[in-house]
Amino acid sequence: MMDAVKLVIAGAALLLLAAGAVVSGVLPPADVAGIVERVAPILAFVVAVTVVAELAATAGVFDIAAGRLARASRGRTVALWLLVVALAVVSTAFLSLDTTAVLLTPVVVAVARANGLPPLPFAFTTVWLANTASLVLPVSNLTNLLALDRLPAGGAGAFIALQGPSAIVAIVVSVALLFVIHRRTLRGRFDPAPLPRVTDRVQLVVASVVVLALMPALVSGLEPWIPATIAAVILLALFAWRSPRALSPRLIPWQLLVFAAGLFTAMAALESLGSATVVAVVAGEPGGPLELWRMAGTAVVAANTVDNLPAYLLLESSADTPERLAALLIGVNAGPLITPWASLATLLWHERLRAVGVEVPWRRFVLWGLVAAPLVVGLAVVPLALR
């Protein structure tokens, strides 16, 4: 809860700064209108997919899925872990990294505990893959949605063609490193626990169908907010019928909306003051493969210093080719593995772990991240360099 409060405070402060920039003439009102036009569909998607994920979790979709994975593993710890890896990748790709960090993390922790396994290897898997697997689809990360309209040929197909090989590399390297780090605790066997009890089977079935139908719809060519909103309306109607008490304003990610609104306007004001010129000196310019690694490396440093969303907005103007834009996304999506504040997903992940009584060894988190971030990002840029 404290992390959420800090986000709201930071967002409100940024909005005040942006308002001051408008009043002083630094940020023209026309620019603010342009920001609203660009960002409104993206934030509409964020709200809708968050409502879908929250209600699906309440219906037990994630609990049952994770419980079935435990049974499918036939009591082998490493098999269960690999199935959790697959679930985390799918969850991140189609429902966004925040869904994996916020909703899947407590589920896999509960599954690990129910089967007598240490929860940290599973928790670290969800947070790493929430970041690195967020390169897969435009809807996987807010930064991807922002970048989509900068591609010469927009849409999910163009994004996958550009970013797909790098996403595969980032995921494979992340999983390999996680296995090496946790290999001792992933040995052995366990007796699978019974499946979680289902309180409302109608809710569970309908929510499962809605989530499964939403996944292909998000890559159908429609703007992502349209199918996500339809799915959200269906689930809201379902819960108004079956469990009205589950409906609450808390379903909407207010803290993220306030933070994002303040951040977008504040970064626009900063750009109007000439930040693009300074950033271009650091991030380099179009050139050979080394310039792609330079862009990605700059993005990693920026993300782990100030958070990946402002890092993307700050560097976006320097990503003036599709390959440089992809390198930027690799840095800000797969690179936030070092500091706790490098991505919103990591902050939310930590909040959920603390709520279920799991302590995060931050020193270990940072040390592993210092090894992982350069390897994951550096190797993920290779497919771009070979284009």
C-alpha positions as CSV (number, residue, x, y, z in Angstrom):
1,M,0.0,0.0,0.0
2,M,2.8,2.4,0.8
3,D,4.3,2.0,-2.7
4,A,0.9,2.9,-4.2
5,V,0.6,6.0,-2.0
6,K,4.1,7.1,-3.1
7,L,3.1,6.7,-6.8
8,V,0.0,8.9,-6.3
9,I,2.1,11.5,-4.5
10,A,4.7,11.4,-7.2
11,G,2.1,11.7,-9.9
12,A,0.3,14.6,-8.3
13,A,3.7,16.4,-7.9
14,L,4.4,15.9,-11.6
15,L,1.0,17.1,-12.6
16,L,1.6,20.3,-10.5
17,L,4.9,20.8,-12.3
18,A,3.3,20.3,-15.7
19,A,0.5,22.7,-14.8
20,G,3.2,25.3,-13.9
21,A,4.8,24.7,-17.2
22,V,1.5,25.3,-19.1
23,V,0.8,28.5,-17.1
24,S,4.3,29.8,-17.7
25,G,4.1,29.1,-21.4
26,V,6.9,26.4,-21.4
27,L,4.3,23.8,-22.4
28,P,1.8,25.0,-25.0
29,P,-1.8,23.9,-24.5
30,A,-1.8,22.4,-28.0
31,D,1.0,20.0,-26.9
32,V,-1.1,19.0,-23.9
33,A,-4.0,18.2,-26.3
34,G,-1.6,16.1,-28.4
35,I,-0.5,14.2,-25.3
36,V,-4.1,13.5,-24.3
37,E,-4.9,12.2,-27.8
38,R,-1.9,9.9,-27.8
39,V,-2.2,8.6,-24.3
40,A,-6.0,8.3,-23.8
41,P,-6.4,5.0,-25.7
42,I,-3.3,3.5,-24.0
43,L,-4.6,4.4,-20.5
44,A,-8.1,3.1,-21.5
45,F,-6.4,-0.3,-22.3
46,V,-4.5,-0.3,-19.0
47,V,-7.7,0.3,-17.0
48,A,-9.7,-2.3,-18.9
49,V,-7.1,-5.0,-18.8
50,T,-6.5,-4.4,-15.1
51,V,-10.2,-4.8,-14.4
52,V,-10.2,-8.0,-16.5
53,A,-7.2,-9.4,-14.6
54,E,-8.5,-8.5,-11.2
55,L,-11.9,-10.0,-11.7
56,A,-10.4,-13.1,-13.3
57,A,-8.2,-13.5,-10.3
58,T,-11.2,-13.1,-8.0
59,A,-13.1,-15.8,-10.0
60,G,-10.1,-18.1,-9.3
61,V,-8.8,-18.3,-12.9
62,F,-5.1,-17.9,-11.8
63,D,-5.5,-20.1,-8.7
64,I,-7.0,-23.0,-10.7
65,A,-4.5,-22.6,-13.5
66,A,-1.5,-22.7,-11.1
67,G,-3.1,-25.6,-9.1
68,R,-3.4,-27.6,-12.3
69,L,0.2,-26.9,-13.2
70,A,1.2,-28.4,-9.9
71,R,-0.7,-31.6,-10.7
72,A,0.6,-31.6,-14.3
73,S,4.2,-31.5,-13.0
74,R,3.7,-35.0,-11.4
75,G,5.5,-33.9,-8.3
76,R,8.7,-32.8,-10.0
77,T,9.9,-29.4,-8.7
78,V,11.7,-28.4,-11.8
79,A,8.7,-29.4,-14.0
80,L,6.4,-27.2,-11.9
81,W,8.9,-24.3,-12.1
82,L,9.1,-24.6,-15.9
83,L,5.3,-24.6,-16.1
84,V,5.2,-21.5,-13.9
85,V,7.7,-20.0,-16.4
86,A,5.3,-20.7,-19.3
87,L,2.4,-19.2,-17.3
88,A,4.4,-16.1,-16.5
89,V,5.4,-15.6,-20.1
90,V,1.8,-16.0,-21.4
91,S,0.4,-13.8,-18.6
92,T,2.9,-11.0,-19.3
93,A,2.6,-11.2,-23.1
94,F,-1.2,-10.9,-23.2
95,L,-2.2,-9.3,-19.9
96,S,0.8,-7.1,-19.3
97,L,3.7,-7.2,-16.9
98,D,1.8,-5.6,-14.1
99,T,-0.7,-8.5,-14.1
100,T,2.1,-11.0,-13.7
101,A,3.7,-9.0,-10.9
102,V,0.5,-8.2,-9.0
103,L,-1.8,-11.1,-9.6
104,L,0.3,-14.1,-10.6
105,T,3.0,-13.6,-7.9
106,P,0.9,-14.3,-4.9
107,V,-0.7,-17.2,-6.7
108,V,2.6,-19.0,-7.4
109,V,3.8,-18.2,-3.8
110,A,0.6,-19.9,-2.5
111,V,1.2,-22.9,-4.8
112,A,4.8,-23.2,-3.7
113,R,3.8,-23.1,0.0
114,A,0.9,-25.5,-0.5
115,N,3.3,-28.0,-1.9
116,G,6.1,-27.5,0.7
117,L,8.4,-25.6,-1.7
118,P,10.4,-22.4,-1.0
119,P,8.5,-19.5,-2.5
120,L,11.4,-17.2,-3.5
121,P,12.6,-19.0,-6.6
122,F,9.0,-18.8,-8.0
123,A,8.6,-15.2,-6.9
124,F,11.9,-14.1,-8.6
125,T,10.8,-16.0,-11.7
126,T,7.6,-13.9,-12.0
127,V,9.3,-10.5,-11.5
128,W,12.2,-11.2,-13.9
129,L,9.8,-12.6,-16.6
130,A,7.3,-9.7,-16.0
131,N,10.1,-7.5,-17.2
132,T,11.9,-9.5,-19.8
133,A,8.8,-11.2,-21.4
134,S,7.2,-7.7,-21.7
135,L,9.0,-7.5,-25.1
136,V,6.7,-10.0,-26.7
137,L,3.6,-8.0,-27.8
138,P,2.5,-4.4,-27.9
139,V,0.1,-5.0,-25.0
140,S,2.8,-6.5,-22.8
141,N,4.1,-3.2,-21.6
142,L,3.0,0.5,-21.6
143,T,6.2,1.4,-23.3
144,N,5.4,-0.9,-26.2
145,L,2.1,0.8,-26.7
146,L,3.8,4.2,-26.7
147,A,6.3,2.9,-29.3
148,L,3.7,1.3,-31.6
149,D,2.7,4.5,-33.4
150,R,6.4,5.3,-34.1
151,L,6.8,2.2,-36.3
152,P,6.5,2.8,-40.0
153,A,4.1,-0.1,-40.3
154,G,2.0,-0.1,-37.1
155,G,0.2,-3.0,-35.6
156,A,1.1,-6.1,-33.7
157,G,2.5,-7.9,-36.8
158,A,5.1,-5.2,-37.4
159,F,6.0,-5.1,-33.7
160,I,6.5,-8.9,-33.5
161,A,8.5,-8.9,-36.7
162,L,10.9,-6.3,-35.3
163,Q,11.0,-7.4,-31.7
164,G,10.1,-11.1,-31.7
165,P,13.7,-12.6,-32.0
166,S,15.0,-10.2,-29.3
167,A,12.0,-11.2,-27.0
168,I,12.8,-14.9,-27.4
169,V,16.5,-14.3,-26.6
170,A,15.6,-12.2,-23.5
171,I,13.2,-14.8,-22.2
172,V,15.6,-17.8,-22.8
173,V,18.6,-16.0,-21.2
174,S,16.4,-15.0,-18.2
175,V,15.2,-18.5,-17.7
176,A,18.7,-20.0,-18.0
177,L,20.0,-17.5,-15.4
178,L,17.1,-18.2,-13.1
179,F,17.7,-21.9,-13.4
180,V,21.5,-21.5,-12.6
181,I,20.7,-19.3,-9.6
182,H,18.0,-21.6,-8.1
183,R,19.1,-25.0,-9.4
184,R,19.6,-26.5,-5.9
185,T,16.2,-25.5,-4.7
186,L,14.6,-26.7,-7.9
187,R,15.7,-30.3,-7.4
188,G,13.6,-33.0,-5.8
189,R,9.9,-34.0,-5.7
190,F,6.8,-33.1,-3.8
191,D,3.3,-34.4,-3.3
192,P,0.9,-32.2,-5.3
193,A,-1.7,-30.5,-3.1
194,P,-5.4,-30.7,-3.9
195,L,-6.8,-28.1,-6.3
196,P,-8.1,-24.9,-4.7
197,R,-11.8,-24.9,-3.8
198,V,-14.1,-23.2,-6.4
199,T,-16.8,-21.1,-4.8
200,D,-18.7,-20.1,-8.0
201,R,-18.1,-22.4,-11.0
202,V,-20.2,-20.2,-13.3
203,Q,-17.9,-17.2,-12.6
204,L,-14.8,-19.3,-13.0
205,V,-15.9,-20.8,-16.4
206,V,-17.1,-17.5,-17.8
207,A,-14.1,-15.6,-16.6
208,S,-11.8,-18.3,-18.1
209,V,-13.5,-18.1,-21.5
210,V,-13.3,-14.3,-21.5
211,V,-9.6,-14.3,-20.7
212,L,-8.9,-17.0,-23.4
213,A,-11.0,-15.1,-26.0
214,L,-9.2,-11.8,-25.1
215,M,-5.7,-13.1,-25.9
216,P,-6.1,-13.5,-29.7
217,A,-8.3,-10.4,-29.8
218,L,-5.5,-8.3,-28.5
219,V,-3.4,-9.2,-31.6
220,S,-6.3,-9.2,-34.1
221,G,-5.5,-5.7,-35.5
222,L,-8.1,-3.9,-33.4
223,E,-6.8,-1.2,-31.1
224,P,-6.1,-3.1,-27.9
225,W,-8.4,-0.9,-25.7
226,I,-11.5,-2.1,-27.7
227,P,-11.4,-5.9,-27.0
228,A,-10.1,-5.2,-23.5
229,T,-13.0,-2.9,-22.8
230,I,-15.5,-5.4,-24.1
231,A,-14.0,-8.1,-21.9
232,A,-14.1,-5.8,-18.9
233,V,-17.7,-5.0,-19.5
234,I,-18.7,-8.7,-19.8
235,L,-16.9,-9.5,-16.5
236,L,-18.4,-6.4,-14.7
237,A,-21.8,-7.6,-15.8
238,L,-21.0,-11.2,-14.6
239,F,-19.9,-10.0,-11.2
240,A,-22.8,-7.5,-10.9
241,W,-25.0,-10.6,-11.2
242,R,-23.1,-13.2,-9.2
243,S,-20.9,-11.3,-6.8
244,P,-21.8,-7.5,-6.6
245,R,-19.8,-7.0,-3.5
246,A,-16.6,-7.8,-5.4
247,L,-17.1,-4.6,-7.5
248,S,-15.3,-1.7,-6.1
249,P,-13.5,1.5,-7.3
250,R,-10.3,-0.2,-6.2
251,L,-10.5,-2.3,-9.4
252,I,-9.3,0.7,-11.3
253,P,-5.5,1.4,-11.0
254,W,-5.9,5.0,-9.8
255,Q,-2.3,5.3,-8.6
256,L,-1.0,4.3,-12.1
257,L,-3.3,6.6,-13.9
258,V,-2.3,9.6,-11.7
259,F,1.4,8.7,-12.0
260,A,1.3,8.2,-15.8
261,A,-0.7,11.4,-16.4
262,G,1.8,13.4,-14.4
263,L,4.7,11.7,-16.0
264,F,3.6,12.2,-19.6
265,T,2.9,15.9,-19.2
266,A,6.1,16.6,-17.1
267,M,8.3,14.8,-19.7
268,A,6.7,16.8,-22.5
269,A,7.5,20.0,-20.6
270,L,11.1,18.8,-20.2
271,E,11.4,18.0,-23.9
272,S,10.1,21.5,-24.7
273,L,13.0,22.8,-22.7
274,G,15.5,21.0,-24.9
275,S,16.1,17.7,-23.2
276,A,16.2,15.9,-26.6
277,T,19.4,17.7,-27.5
278,V,21.2,16.6,-24.3
279,V,19.8,13.0,-24.6
280,A,21.0,12.6,-28.2
281,V,24.6,13.2,-27.1
282,V,24.4,10.4,-24.6
283,A,22.2,7.9,-26.6
284,G,24.2,8.3,-29.8
285,E,22.8,8.4,-33.3
286,P,21.9,6.0,-36.1
287,G,24.9,3.9,-37.1
288,G,26.2,0.4,-36.8
289,P,25.6,-2.4,-34.3
290,L,27.6,-0.6,-31.6
291,E,25.1,2.3,-31.7
292,L,22.3,-0.1,-30.9
293,W,24.1,-1.4,-27.9
294,R,24.8,2.1,-26.8
295,M,21.1,3.0,-27.0
296,A,20.1,-0.1,-25.1
297,G,22.8,0.4,-22.5
298,T,21.8,4.0,-22.0
299,A,18.2,2.8,-21.5
300,V,19.3,0.3,-18.9
301,V,21.1,2.9,-16.9
302,A,18.3,5.4,-17.2
303,A,15.6,2.8,-16.2
304,N,17.5,1.6,-13.2
305,T,18.2,5.2,-12.1
306,V,14.7,6.8,-12.5
307,D,12.2,4.0,-13.6
308,N,11.7,2.6,-17.0
309,L,8.7,4.7,-18.1
310,P,10.3,8.1,-17.7
311,A,13.5,6.6,-19.2
312,Y,11.5,5.6,-22.3
313,L,9.9,9.0,-22.6
314,L,13.3,10.8,-22.1
315,L,15.0,8.7,-24.8
316,E,12.2,8.3,-27.3
317,S,13.1,11.3,-29.4
318,S,16.6,9.7,-30.0
319,A,15.1,6.4,-31.2
320,D,14.7,7.6,-34.8
321,T,14.9,4.3,-36.6
322,P,12.9,1.1,-36.0
323,E,16.1,-0.7,-34.8
324,R,17.0,2.0,-32.4
325,L,13.4,2.1,-31.1
326,A,13.6,-1.7,-30.6
327,A,17.0,-1.3,-28.8
328,L,15.4,1.3,-26.5
329,L,12.5,-1.0,-25.7
330,I,15.0,-3.8,-24.9
331,G,16.8,-1.6,-22.5
332,V,13.7,-0.2,-20.7
333,N,11.7,-3.4,-20.7
334,A,14.3,-6.2,-20.1
335,G,16.8,-4.0,-18.3
336,P,15.0,-3.0,-15.1
337,L,16.4,-6.0,-13.1
338,I,18.8,-4.2,-10.8
339,T,17.1,-1.5,-8.6
340,P,13.7,-2.0,-6.9
341,W,12.3,1.2,-8.5
342,A,13.5,0.4,-12.0
343,S,9.9,-0.6,-13.1
344,L,6.5,-0.2,-11.6
345,A,6.0,-3.9,-11.9
346,T,8.9,-4.6,-9.4
347,L,7.5,-2.1,-6.9
348,L,4.0,-3.8,-7.1
349,W,5.6,-7.2,-6.9
350,H,7.4,-6.3,-3.7
351,E,4.2,-4.9,-2.2
352,R,2.3,-8.1,-3.0
353,L,5.1,-10.3,-1.5
354,R,5.2,-8.2,1.6
355,A,1.4,-8.6,1.9
356,V,1.7,-12.4,1.9
357,G,4.7,-12.4,4.3
358,V,7.6,-13.0,2.0
359,E,10.7,-10.9,2.6
360,V,12.7,-9.9,-0.4
361,P,16.5,-10.1,0.0
362,W,17.3,-6.8,-1.8
363,R,21.0,-7.2,-1.7
364,R,20.7,-10.5,-3.5
365,F,18.1,-9.0,-5.9
366,V,20.6,-6.2,-6.9
367,L,23.6,-8.5,-7.2
368,W,21.8,-11.0,-9.4
369,G,20.4,-8.1,-11.4
370,L,23.8,-6.6,-12.0
371,V,24.7,-9.9,-13.7
372,A,21.5,-10.5,-15.5
373,A,20.7,-7.0,-16.9
374,P,23.8,-6.7,-19.1
375,L,23.6,-10.3,-20.3
376,V,19.9,-10.2,-21.1
377,V,20.0,-6.8,-22.8
378,G,23.3,-7.3,-24.5
379,L,22.3,-10.7,-26.1
380,A,18.8,-9.5,-26.9
381,V,20.2,-6.7,-29.1
382,V,22.1,-9.3,-31.2
383,P,19.2,-10.1,-33.5
384,L,18.8,-6.3,-34.2
385,A,22.5,-6.0,-35.0
386,L,22.2,-8.8,-37.5
387,R,19.3,-7.4,-39.4
